[in-house]
Amino acid sequence: MSDFDTSKANQTIVMSAETKDLLFAIYNADLPYRSNIIAAGPTEVFDVSGDQVQLVPSNHMLGSVQVKVTCSDGYKLGYSSDFFWPVGDVIQVDELIVDSTYGDPLRVRQYDQGRVIEKLSEQVCTNFHSGKSVCLIGHNGRLQMALYLVAEFIKIPIIASPKAFPLIHSYRQHGYPLPEVLNAASREAIDLLRHKTPVLALVTLNERRHLPWVDRFCKIHLTGYMSRPKDPVILYDNGDSCIAFTDHADFHGTMEYIQATGASTVWTDPRSGNAQALAEAISNQLGIRSAIVPQLHSLAWG
């Protein structure tokens, strides 16, 4: 979303309905009135100068999609976007740009997502049973999903920071039955914090340093970075913890996804540090022509 506010008027922007609702919740000043902001469902095709654009869910955060472009001559191009493996409906393309977040062959998880959810619930419940307030800290999307996964264990008030709170309604609209959540800036939430009532708080990374009450909470950091291959949890001496709550495919999942697309040429996304390692692995292990995407810059975005 870097520079989105200064680039949103320069082109037509096609996105999933979920992403549109999330953007309206965060950037709600003028987006609902813009005719160049268009939502496309997974079965819809959007025409761009004779080329056909289709958005297909990528099993990442709410609203994330793969992008498939069928050119007027029938040639098919695709962008994986961020994705978690397995993907229900993999785009079929001739040429693919793939996310390289876990492109290093050493970035392999030796646990499944069920283990991550189990550890998250365990950390939350252990602190609650000790009478402590708990603060989940992470990016939007990851926070709301974590709340959805632990909601059945929560019997105390829940508050969300001003930037995390607006997205709660969007998640409910799209099939996530989240419990009642208070805006941390509301009078009711402020009273709970003042009286030190045990609560669960959701706080985005950017807000963490601006909310002094977070310091007295037990903090669980939700990170997308897989720090240890065998265990998703790091415990700190002060009682805080860090959980690898990633929604990215690991190296093996990335390779399986590439094969499933049928692409004969693959470009790796250089915005992560593993693009070169992934390009080499694709060429050597899969026998598919691969290289890093040239870092071109466009005035249309940013």
ZIMO-V343039 format. One record per residue. N is the residue number from 1. RES is the residue in one small letter. PSI is psi as a letter, one per 30 degrees, with the letter a starting at -180 (NA if undefined). OMEGA is omega in whole degrees, -180 to 180 (999 if undefined). D_CENTER is the distance of its C-alpha to the mean C-alpha in Angstrom with 2 decimals. Layout:
N/RES/PSI/OMEGA/D_CENTER, N/RES/PSI/OMEGA/D_CENTER
This chain:
1/m/g/-180/12.58, 2/s/k/178/15.37, 3/d/g/-179/18.72, 4/f/e/-177/17.45, 5/d/f/-178/20.27, 6/t/f/-177/22.90, 7/s/f/-172/21.85, 8/k/f/-178/21.03, 9/a/f/-171/24.75, 10/n/f/-178/25.38, 11/q/l/171/24.09, 12/t/k/-177/23.05, 13/i/j/-179/19.29, 14/v/k/-176/18.20, 15/m/l/176/14.97, 16/s/l/179/14.09, 17/a/e/180/15.73, 18/e/e/179/12.63, 19/t/e/179/11.27, 20/k/e/179/14.88, 21/d/e/179/15.18, 22/l/e/178/12.24, 23/l/e/178/13.85, 24/f/e/-179/17.17, 25/a/e/-176/16.25, 26/i/e/-178/15.32, 27/y/i/-168/17.69, 28/n/g/-177/20.35, 29/a/e/-175/23.42, 30/d/f/-175/24.22, 31/l/e/-179/21.37, 32/p/f/-177/22.90, 33/y/g/-178/26.11, 34/r/k/179/25.00, 35/s/f/-179/26.20, 36/n/g/176/24.09, 37/i/j/-172/20.75, 38/i/k/176/20.70, 39/a/k/179/18.67, 40/a/k/178/19.18, 41/g/l/-176/18.89, 42/p/f/179/18.29, 43/t/f/-179/22.09, 44/e/l/177/22.90, 45/v/k/-178/24.07, 46/f/k/-177/24.20, 47/d/k/176/27.20, 48/v/j/178/27.11, 49/s/h/177/30.65, 50/g/f/174/31.36, 51/d/l/-176/28.10, 52/q/k/-179/25.87, 53/v/k/179/22.10, 54/q/k/178/20.05, 55/l/k/-176/16.37, 56/v/k/-178/15.39, 57/p/k/-175/12.36, 58/s/g/178/10.36, 59/n/h/176/9.35, 60/h/b/177/5.58, 61/m/l/-179/3.93, 62/l/k/177/7.27, 63/g/f/-177/8.94, 64/s/k/-175/7.49, 65/v/l/163/10.82, 66/q/l/179/13.20, 67/v/k/178/16.04, 68/k/k/179/19.63, 69/v/j/175/22.64, 70/t/j/-177/26.11, 71/c/l/-177/28.68, 72/s/f/178/32.07, 73/d/g/177/33.71, 74/g/f/180/31.44, 75/y/k/-174/29.43, 76/k/k/178/25.75, 77/l/k/180/22.94, 78/g/l/173/19.27, 79/y/k/-177/15.94, 80/s/e/-167/13.44, 81/s/a/171/10.36, 82/d/k/-179/7.47, 83/f/l/174/8.54, 84/f/k/-177/9.54, 85/w/k/6/13.33, 86/p/l/175/15.30, 87/v/k/-176/14.44, 88/g/e/-177/16.84, 89/d/j/-177/18.06, 90/v/k/178/18.04, 91/i/k/178/19.30, 92/q/j/-173/22.83, 93/v/l/174/23.63, 94/d/e/-176/26.28, 95/e/k/-171/24.22, 96/l/k/164/20.55, 97/i/k/-173/18.22, 98/v/k/175/15.75, 99/d/k/-175/12.78, 100/s/g/-175/14.57, 101/t/e/178/12.24, 102/y/h/-178/14.38, 103/g/f/178/17.32, 104/d/k/180/19.84, 105/p/f/178/21.96, 106/l/f/-177/22.06, 107/r/i/-179/18.34, 108/v/k/177/18.94, 109/r/k/175/17.94, 110/q/g/176/21.08, 111/y/l/-180/19.51, 112/d/l/-177/17.50, 113/q/f/177/14.64, 114/g/e/178/17.54, 115/r/e/179/18.77, 116/v/e/-180/15.62, 117/i/e/178/15.84, 118/e/e/-180/19.56, 119/k/e/177/19.35, 120/l/e/180/17.06, 121/s/e/-180/19.56, 122/e/e/-180/22.41, 123/q/e/179/21.49, 124/v/e/-175/21.06, 125/c/e/180/24.29, 126/t/e/-180/26.32, 127/n/e/179/25.94, 128/f/e/-179/26.64, 129/h/f/176/29.74, 130/s/g/179/30.92, 131/g/g/-178/30.83, 132/k/l/168/28.10, 133/s/k/-177/25.47, 134/v/k/177/21.91, 135/c/k/173/19.15, 136/l/k/-176/15.49, 137/i/k/-180/14.07, 138/g/a/178/10.53, 139/h/l/171/7.90, 140/n/k/-174/7.74, 141/g/e/176/5.54, 142/r/e/-180/6.18, 143/l/e/-177/9.70, 144/q/e/178/10.37, 145/m/e/178/9.45, 146/a/e/178/11.65, 147/l/e/179/14.27, 148/y/e/-176/14.42, 149/l/f/-177/15.10, 150/v/g/-173/17.76, 151/a/e/-176/19.26, 152/e/f/-179/22.31, 153/f/f/-172/23.34, 154/i/j/178/23.26, 155/k/g/-180/26.75, 156/i/l/-179/26.55, 157/p/k/179/25.38, 158/i/k/176/21.73, 159/i/l/179/20.94, 160/a/k/179/17.94, 161/s/l/-176/18.17, 162/p/e/180/18.93, 163/k/f/179/15.54, 164/a/f/-174/13.69, 165/f/e/-176/16.50, 166/p/f/-177/16.35, 167/l/f/-179/13.09, 168/i/e/-179/14.88, 169/h/e/-180/17.15, 170/s/e/178/14.65, 171/y/e/178/13.11, 172/r/e/-180/16.78, 173/q/f/-174/17.70, 174/h/h/167/15.45, 175/g/g/178/16.73, 176/y/j/-177/15.38, 177/p/i/-179/18.67, 178/l/k/179/17.67, 179/p/l/179/20.81, 180/e/k/-179/22.53, 181/v/k/179/20.84, 182/l/k/172/22.83, 183/n/k/-177/21.95, 184/a/f/179/22.81, 185/a/f/-178/25.00, 186/s/l/-179/27.04, 187/r/e/-179/30.56, 188/e/e/179/29.94, 189/a/e/179/27.05, 190/i/e/177/29.16, 191/d/e/178/32.04, 192/l/e/-180/30.04, 193/l/e/-179/29.01, 194/r/e/-179/32.58, 195/h/g/177/34.08, 196/k/h/175/31.61, 197/t/k/178/30.82, 198/p/k/-180/28.29, 199/v/l/167/24.88, 200/l/k/-179/21.20, 201/a/k/173/19.26, 202/l/k/-176/15.64, 203/v/k/178/15.47, 204/t/l/-178/13.04, 205/l/e/-177/13.80, 206/n/f/-177/15.79, 207/e/f/-171/17.92, 208/r/e/-176/18.77, 209/r/f/-178/21.88, 210/h/g/-179/23.17, 211/l/j/-173/23.48, 212/p/f/-178/26.47, 213/w/f/179/26.35, 214/v/e/-175/23.24, 215/d/f/-179/25.67, 216/r/g/177/27.62, 217/f/l/166/24.76, 218/c/k/-171/23.73, 219/k/k/174/20.31, 220/i/j/-179/17.53, 221/h/k/178/14.95, 222/l/j/-176/11.51, 223/t/k/175/10.58, 224/g/f/-176/8.47, 225/y/k/179/11.98, 226/m/j/-174/14.28, 227/s/e/-180/17.42, 228/r/k/-175/19.81, 229/p/f/-173/20.08, 230/k/f/-175/22.13, 231/d/k/-178/20.70, 232/p/f/-173/17.22, 233/v/k/169/19.03, 234/i/k/180/20.90, 235/l/k/179/23.51, 236/y/l/-176/25.13, 237/d/f/-178/28.78, 238/n/g/179/28.21, 239/g/f/176/26.41, 240/d/l/179/22.84, 241/s/l/177/20.29, 242/c/k/-178/17.08, 243/i/k/178/14.93, 244/a/i/-177/12.82, 245/f/h/-173/10.08, 246/t/k/175/8.12, 247/d/h/175/6.21, 248/h/k/171/8.10, 249/a/k/174/11.64, 250/d/a/-175/14.42, 251/f/e/-179/17.45, 252/h/e/178/19.29, 253/g/e/178/16.49, 254/t/e/-180/16.04, 255/m/e/178/19.81, 256/e/e/178/20.13, 257/y/e/-179/17.71, 258/i/e/179/19.81, 259/q/e/-177/22.95, 260/a/f/-179/21.85, 261/t/f/-177/21.42, 262/g/g/-177/25.08, 263/a/k/176/24.58, 264/s/f/174/27.66, 265/t/k/-178/26.17, 266/v/k/175/22.79, 267/w/k/179/21.49, 268/t/k/-175/19.00, 269/d/j/-175/16.60, 270/p/f/-177/18.27, 271/r/f/170/15.54, 272/s/l/-173/14.89, 273/g/g/-173/18.02, 274/n/g/-175/18.47, 275/a/e/-178/19.33, 276/q/e/180/23.05, 277/a/e/-180/22.92, 278/l/e/179/20.88, 279/a/e/179/23.31, 280/e/e/-180/26.22, 281/a/e/179/25.00, 282/i/e/-180/24.47, 283/s/e/-173/27.99, 284/n/e/-174/29.68, 285/q/e/-177/28.21, 286/l/f/-178/27.51, 287/g/g/-180/30.20, 288/i/k/178/27.99, 289/r/k/-174/28.58, 290/s/k/177/25.71, 291/a/l/178/25.26, 292/i/k/176/22.89, 293/v/k/174/22.06, 294/p/k/-177/24.55, 295/q/i/179/23.02, 296/l/l/-178/24.36, 297/h/k/-179/23.97, 298/s/k/177/24.20, 299/l/f/-179/25.67, 300/a/f/-177/23.85, 301/w/j/175/20.53, 302/g/NA/999/20.69
